[in-house]
């Protein structure tokens, strides 16, 4: 019985992580309006919850430098 439940227990956290990123952009493209320089803030290869928090920190840091959000994908 335990051997049958083990795969389910291991897969559930992965599914929860995928569900938590639904509706969120994986890449935020930032542009500086004066220099026209572009920078990307992305969540990386896997996109776990912590990666989205790091992405938001990246966006906030660039906004402090005068960048604006040019696009998201």
N, CA, C and O of each residue as an XYZ file, in Angstrom:
292
protein
N       0.821     -1.198      0.000
C       0.000      0.000      0.000
C       0.862      1.258      0.000
O       0.609      2.187     -0.767
N       1.868      1.288      0.849
C       2.739      2.456      0.927
C       3.502      2.650     -0.378
O       3.716      3.782     -0.814
N       3.910      1.557     -0.997
C       4.636      1.649     -2.263
C       3.762      2.245     -3.363
O       4.272      2.899     -4.272
N       2.471      2.029     -3.289
C       1.555      2.586     -4.283
C       1.329      4.074     -4.065
O       1.106      4.811     -5.025
N       1.383      4.522     -2.829
C       1.151      5.935     -2.511
C       2.392      6.799     -2.698
O       2.281      8.012     -2.871
N       3.549      6.198     -2.666
C       4.799      6.946     -2.766
C       4.882      7.798     -4.036
O       5.234      8.973     -3.932
N       4.580      7.276     -5.220
C       4.642      8.126     -6.420
C       3.673      9.310     -6.354
O       3.995     10.406     -6.812
N       2.509      9.089     -5.795
C       1.522     10.172     -5.669
C       2.051     11.255     -4.740
O       1.923     12.444     -5.033
N       2.637     10.854     -3.634
C       3.183     11.809     -2.668
C       4.329     12.611     -3.283
O       4.498     13.789     -2.968
N       5.108     11.991     -4.146
C       6.228     12.674     -4.768
C       5.778     13.624     -5.889
O       6.432     14.637     -6.132
N       4.700     13.317     -6.553
C       4.240     14.124     -7.687
C       3.400     15.323     -7.243
O       3.413     16.352     -7.920
N       2.688     15.225     -6.154
C       1.803     16.303     -5.716
C       2.507     17.657     -5.548
O       1.969     18.664     -6.007
N       3.682     17.728     -4.913
C       4.342     19.037     -4.810
C       4.688     19.650     -6.171
O       4.629     20.869     -6.333
N       5.041     18.825     -7.129
C       5.344     19.342     -8.467
C       4.099     19.919     -9.129
O       4.159     20.974     -9.760
N       2.991     19.238     -8.988
C       1.741     19.740     -9.559
C       1.298     21.023     -8.868
O       0.789     21.932     -9.524
N       1.478     21.107     -7.588
C       1.114     22.319     -6.856
C       1.960     23.500     -7.317
O       1.462     24.620     -7.433
N       3.220     23.251     -7.574
C       4.099     24.313     -8.050
C       3.672     24.806     -9.419
O       3.666     26.011     -9.667
N       3.315     23.895    -10.312
C       2.858     24.279    -11.643
C       1.557     25.057    -11.568
O       1.367     26.019    -12.313
N       0.675     24.662    -10.693
C      -0.607     25.356    -10.559
C      -0.411     26.754    -10.004
O      -1.169     27.663    -10.345
N       0.585     26.945     -9.159
C       0.785     28.258     -8.543
C       1.302     29.282     -9.536
O       1.185     30.482     -9.288
N       1.872     28.846    -10.657
C       2.396     29.804    -11.622
C       1.376     30.133    -12.708
O       1.665     30.930    -13.601
N       0.203     29.539    -12.648
C      -0.819     29.793    -13.660
C      -1.165     31.275    -13.694
O      -1.471     31.874    -12.663
N      -1.114     31.853    -14.871
C      -1.463     33.259    -15.027
C      -0.326     34.225    -14.783
O      -0.515     35.436    -14.901
N       0.835     33.729    -14.450
C       1.974     34.609    -14.199
C       2.910     34.582    -15.398
O       3.074     33.554    -16.055
N       3.514     35.717    -15.667
C       4.461     35.807    -16.779
C       5.784     35.178    -16.392
O       6.268     35.364    -15.276
N       6.365     34.433    -17.320
C       7.671     33.820    -17.063
C       8.806     34.803    -17.332
O       9.883     34.684    -16.747
N       8.570     35.777    -18.217
C       9.588     36.785    -18.535
C       8.933     38.161    -18.505
O       7.885     38.373    -19.116
N       9.557     39.091    -17.793
C       9.133     40.490    -17.808
C      10.255     41.265    -18.493
O      11.409     41.217    -18.069
N       9.900     41.975    -19.551
C      10.881     42.733    -20.330
C      10.839     44.186    -19.852
O       9.795     44.838    -19.887
N      11.979     44.668    -19.412
C      12.095     46.026    -18.880
C      12.849     46.899    -19.884
O      13.781     46.436    -20.542
N      12.437     48.167    -19.997
C      13.128     49.096    -20.886
C      13.360     50.414    -20.149
O      12.491     50.912    -19.432
N      14.562     50.962    -20.347
C      14.861     52.283    -19.798
C      14.456     53.312    -20.849
O      14.984     53.283    -21.961
N      13.532     54.222    -20.527
C      13.009     55.145    -21.539
C      14.042     56.124    -22.104
O      13.874     56.601    -23.226
N      15.081     56.427    -21.370
C      16.084     57.379    -21.860
C      17.162     56.704    -22.701
O      17.544     57.212    -23.755
N      17.648     55.560    -22.232
C      18.744     54.887    -22.937
C      18.250     53.837    -23.927
O      19.026     53.346    -24.747
N      16.973     53.493    -23.857
C      16.363     52.443    -24.679
C      17.004     51.074    -24.440
O      16.908     50.186    -25.287
N      17.647     50.909    -23.306
C      18.261     49.643    -22.932
C      17.183     48.672    -22.460
O      16.263     49.068    -21.744
N      17.290     47.408    -22.855
C      16.351     46.374    -22.446
C      17.017     45.408    -21.474
O      18.196     45.082    -21.615
N      16.256     44.958    -20.498
C      16.696     43.940    -19.552
C      15.540     42.963    -19.343
O      14.375     43.362    -19.381
N      15.852     41.709    -19.126
C      14.831     40.696    -18.868
C      14.898     40.231    -17.427
O      15.980     40.039    -16.873
N      13.739     40.052    -16.830
C      13.618     39.409    -15.524
C      12.806     38.142    -15.763
O      11.610     38.209    -16.047
N      13.459     36.988    -15.648
C      12.731     35.749    -15.911
C      12.784     34.820    -14.710
O      13.545     35.034    -13.767
N      11.961     33.790    -14.766
C      11.864     32.859    -13.643
C      12.772     31.663    -13.804
O      12.812     30.794    -12.934
N      13.500     31.605    -14.902
C      14.409     30.494    -15.098
C      13.729     29.288    -15.703
O      12.615     29.366    -16.223
N      14.416     28.190    -15.623
C      13.988     26.975    -16.307
C      12.756     26.322    -15.666
O      11.887     25.815    -16.375
N      12.680     26.332    -14.342
C      11.636     25.564    -13.672
C      10.459     26.403    -13.195
O       9.327     25.920    -13.226
N      10.676     27.624    -12.761
C       9.587     28.499    -12.353
C       8.870     28.094    -11.081
O       7.640     28.049    -11.045
N       9.633     27.799    -10.032
C       9.029     27.518     -8.739
C       8.601     28.828     -8.083
O       8.951     29.908     -8.559
N       7.844     28.731     -6.989
C       7.339     29.918     -6.312
C       8.454     30.895     -5.955
O       8.300     32.103     -6.130
N       9.565     30.384     -5.461
C      10.677     31.246     -5.083
C      11.255     31.974     -6.300
O      11.722     33.107     -6.179
N      11.226     31.332     -7.464
C      11.711     31.967     -8.690
C      10.847     33.172     -9.063
O      11.360     34.178     -9.551
N       9.538     33.070     -8.834
C       8.647     34.198     -9.120
C       8.885     35.347     -8.130
O       8.756     36.516     -8.495
N       9.226     35.021     -6.896
C       9.565     36.064     -5.923
C      10.847     36.775     -6.346
O      10.940     38.000     -6.257
N      11.830     36.010     -6.805
C      13.079     36.606     -7.286
C      12.832     37.471     -8.522
O      13.464     38.513     -8.696
N      11.909     37.031     -9.378
C      11.573     37.822    -10.563
C      10.985     39.165    -10.151
O      11.334     40.196    -10.726
N      10.096     39.163     -9.162
C       9.486     40.411     -8.707
C      10.539     41.334     -8.104
O      10.474     42.549     -8.290
N      11.498     40.778     -7.391
C      12.598     41.577     -6.848
C      13.402     42.200     -7.982
O      13.794     43.364     -7.897
N      13.650     41.438     -9.039
C      14.366     41.936    -10.216
C      13.608     43.107    -10.841
O      14.203     44.136    -11.160
N      12.304     42.947    -11.012
C      11.477     44.013    -11.598
C      11.523     45.260    -10.721
O      11.688     46.370    -11.227
N      11.379     45.085     -9.428
C      11.411     46.222     -8.501
C      12.750     46.941     -8.541
O      12.791     48.170     -8.503
N      13.848     46.189     -8.617
C      15.176     46.798     -8.679
C      15.352     47.637     -9.948
O      15.898     48.739     -9.895
N      14.886     47.111    -11.090
C      14.993     47.870    -12.331
C      14.085     49.097    -12.325
O      14.449     50.135    -12.878
N      12.915     48.990    -11.710
C      12.027     50.155    -11.616
C      12.691     51.285    -10.823
O      12.526     52.460    -11.151
N      13.436     50.923     -9.784
C      14.157     51.919     -8.987
C      15.217     52.633     -9.817
O      15.591     53.767     -9.516
N      15.699     51.963    -10.864
C      16.711     52.544    -11.741
C      16.088     53.315    -12.906
O      16.803     53.831    -13.765
N      14.756     53.394    -12.933
C      14.087     54.161    -13.971
C      13.517     53.337    -15.118
O      12.968     53.904    -16.063
N      13.632     52.030    -15.059
C      13.097     51.159    -16.113
C      11.580     51.064    -15.980
O      11.026     51.237    -14.895
N      10.932     50.789    -17.088
C       9.499     50.533    -17.105
C       9.253     49.133    -17.681
O      10.111     48.575    -18.364
N       8.089     48.585    -17.399
C       7.748     47.278    -17.972
C       7.345     47.503    -19.431
O       6.375     48.206    -19.716
N       8.090     46.907    -20.332
C       7.844     47.050    -21.766
C       6.927     45.936    -22.251
O       6.115     46.146    -23.152
N       7.054     44.748    -21.655
C       6.209     43.637    -22.071
C       6.384     42.444    -21.154
O       7.301     42.387    -20.335
N       5.473     41.489    -21.316
C       5.525     40.260    -20.533
C       5.178     39.089    -21.441
O       4.373     39.210    -22.364
N       5.799     37.965    -21.157
C       5.455     36.750    -21.906
C       5.691     35.542    -21.048
O       5.462     34.417    -21.491
